[in-house]
Amino acid sequence: MTIQTRTLSYTDSQGVTLKSHLCLPKQAVDGLSGVLVAPEWWGLSEHVKRSAERLAEAGYAALAIDLYGDALLTDKADVANQNMTYLLEHPEILNDRTDLALTQLQNLPEVAQINVGAVGFCFGGKVVLDMARRGLPLKAVTSFHGILTPAVLALEGMVKGEILVQHGEADTLTTMDDVAAFRKEMDDAKVVYHIDVFPGVKHGFTNPQATENGEKNHVDFLDYNAEAAETSWRNMLGFLERHL
């Protein structure tokens, strides 16, 4: 399916201009299901934008969201960590930006407001899971090699949709102990969820640049895995199809 893309610019409550990447089917009609795409700590990377484009090719209205402002992007792990940490330490700014992105997507004339989901990668996985924990109207939420530790624990009745987690068993940033803690959190909150674990797969496995980024930054926890990337993507598409 051919698609159309454009930059969707808007301003947060701090006056920061956010430049998200909007992707729509070429012959977009009213009533499309919408999907937010939250980025890794690097920022609005080609991987994240391409993921939104692939979702548009599958028939969704997809918005790859700018969390840092001015579509900020870095390939330096220390800078990425600083940018991410700032938002985690200022949740009011992060929540404002994610809520604003959701509103921007819902208000598009092509999008059915009640049919919206979210996917996120790494830091973005945490972002979309925390959006679900806060009770935002997301019918389907997928985390790819995401940070599973909550900003605030999920409470029964708060999560409005189902959750899918795609996780690498050899991920040393989010360990299998973290996965176990996440299972307990979801069970306690009576959330419907599913977790797929890929044996021997490390953090960042969906990003074709992950291995190169790891080598460039002298870290060994990042590694692209083509098989896990494609399998997890298919899992997500099936999940979205069932719920949106």
N, C-alpha and C positions, 0 to 999 in steps of 0.2 A: 504494500500500500504506500503510495506517495504521501508525503506530509508537508506541512508548512510550519515554519519556526519563526519566532520573533522574540525580542527582548521585552519583558514586561517590567516596567520601572514603577516604583512606588516608594513612599517615604514613611519611615517608622516614627514613633513618638519622640525619638531623640533627634529627628531631623536628618537621619542617615538615609541616603538613597540606596535602595536595594534593586538589583538588576537580575531578575530571575529569567530562566530560559523556558519559554512556553512552546509546546509542541502540540500540533493538532493534525488529525487526518486532513488530507488535501481537500476533500469534499465534506468538510465538517457540517453536521446538522445539529439541530437542537436535541438536547437530551443525552449527550455523551456522559459516560461515567468519567469522573476526574480522579487523577492520582498525583499527589505530591511526591516529589523525589528529593530526599534530604541528603546532602553531600557528606563525604568523608571530611576529616579535619583539614585536608589540603585546601578546601574551598570548592568553588564551582568548576570542577575539572572536566576535561573532555570525556572521561569515563561516565561521570554523572550526567552530563548533557546528552551523551549518546544513549544512556539508559532511558532518559525521558523520550528521546526520539524513537527508540525501539517500542516503547509503550504506545506512542502515537501510531506507529506502524501496525500495532495490534488493535487499534481502534479506540484508544483512550485519549482524553485531553490530559496531558501531563505537564506539570510545572516543576522544573528543577530549580530549587529555591536557593537564593543568595542569602546566606546567614550572616556574612561578615560586612557587607556593604560594598558597592562599586564592583561587584563580582570578583572580589579579592581572591587571588589564587597564589599558592606558593608550592615549591617542591622541596622546601627545607623543613625537616621534621621539627626542629626546635621552634621555628616560627609558627608552624601549624599548631603545635602544642600550646604556644602562648595564645594564639587566636582562639582556640577551642576553650582553653582554661578561663579566659576572660568571660566568655559567655556562660560557662558553667558556674562561675562565681557571681554572675549577674543574671540570675534566672528571669528576672522581670524583663530584661532586654531580650533574652532568647525567646521567652514565651510571647512577648509582643510581636516579634518577627515571625514566629511560626503561625501564630493566630492570624496575623495580617496576610501571610501567604495563603492560608486556607480560605480566608475571605475573598482574596483576589481570585482564586480558582473558582470558588462557588459562584461568584458574581459574573463570570463569563457567560455570555448569552448561549454558548454552545453546551454548557454543563448543567446537568441535573443536580441541583444543590443537595438532594438527599442521597446521592449515589457517589460518595467520595471515599477514597482510601489513601494510603500513604505507604511508601517504601523508603528505606534509608540504609545507608552503607556506613559501617564503622560508627563514628560520631553521629552520623545521620540516623543510624539504627537506634541509638539512644534517644535521639530527638523525637522520632516518630513513636517509639514506645512510650515516652513520657507524655506525648500528646494524647495517646490513648488513655494513659493512667489519669490524666486530668479531666477525662470525660468529654473530649472533643468528638464531634459526630463523624467518626471514621468507621466505615463498615468493615474494612479489611486493612490490616497493618502488617507489613513484612519487614523484618530486620535481616540484613545480610552482614555477617561477621560484625554485628553490632555490640556496643557496650550495653550489657544487660542490667547493670546496677541502677536502681531507680533514684530519681531526684526525690520522689515521694512514693511510698509503697502504694500499689493498687488497692483500692477498697472495693468490696462487693457492690456491684451495681454501677460502678463508675465507667468501666470500659464498655463502650457501646457496640463494638464489633468483635470479630475474631482476629487472632494473632498468629502469624507464621514466623518462625525463627529458623534461619539457615546459618549453620555454625560449623566451623572447622574444629575438629577434635584436637588438633595440635596448636590451637590458638593460645598463645601465652599471655595475651592482653586480657582476654575474656576466657577464663579457664573453665574446665568442666565443673569445678566447684561452683563457679558463678552460674553455670547453667542449672545446676541442682537448686541453687538458691532461687533462681528465677522460676523454676517449676513450682517450688513451694509457694512463692508469692502469688503466682497465677492460680494455683489450686486453692489457696486460702481465700482469694477474691472471687473464686468460682468463674474464672474467665475461660472461655473456650479457646484453646491454643494448640499448636502443633510445632514440634521441633524436629528438624532434620539435621543430623550430625554426620559430617563427612570425615571418615577415618584418615588420619595422617595429614590433614589439610590445615594450613596455617592461616593467620590473619590476613585480611585483604584479598582473599582468593578470587574475587570477581573482577578485580582491576587489572587489566593487561599490563599496566605500568608498575604494579606492586613490587615485583622482584627488582626491577631497575631502581625504583625509589628506595627500596631497602638497601641496596648496594651503595647508592649515592650517599645515603645518610648513615652508613656503617651500622645498620641495625639488621638483625637476623630474624625478626618476627614477621616480616612481610613476605608473601610469596603468592604469585598468581598460579591458579590451578584451572586450566581450561575446562577439564571435565566437570569439576565441581561448579564452576561458573555457569556452564550451560545447563547442567541438571537443576541447579537452584533456580535459575531463571525460568525454566519450564515449570518447576514447582510453583513459583510465584504466579505465573500466567494462569495456571489452573486454579489456584486459590482466588485470584481476582475474578476470574470468570464465574466462579461459584457464588461470589458474594456481592459483586457490583453489577 
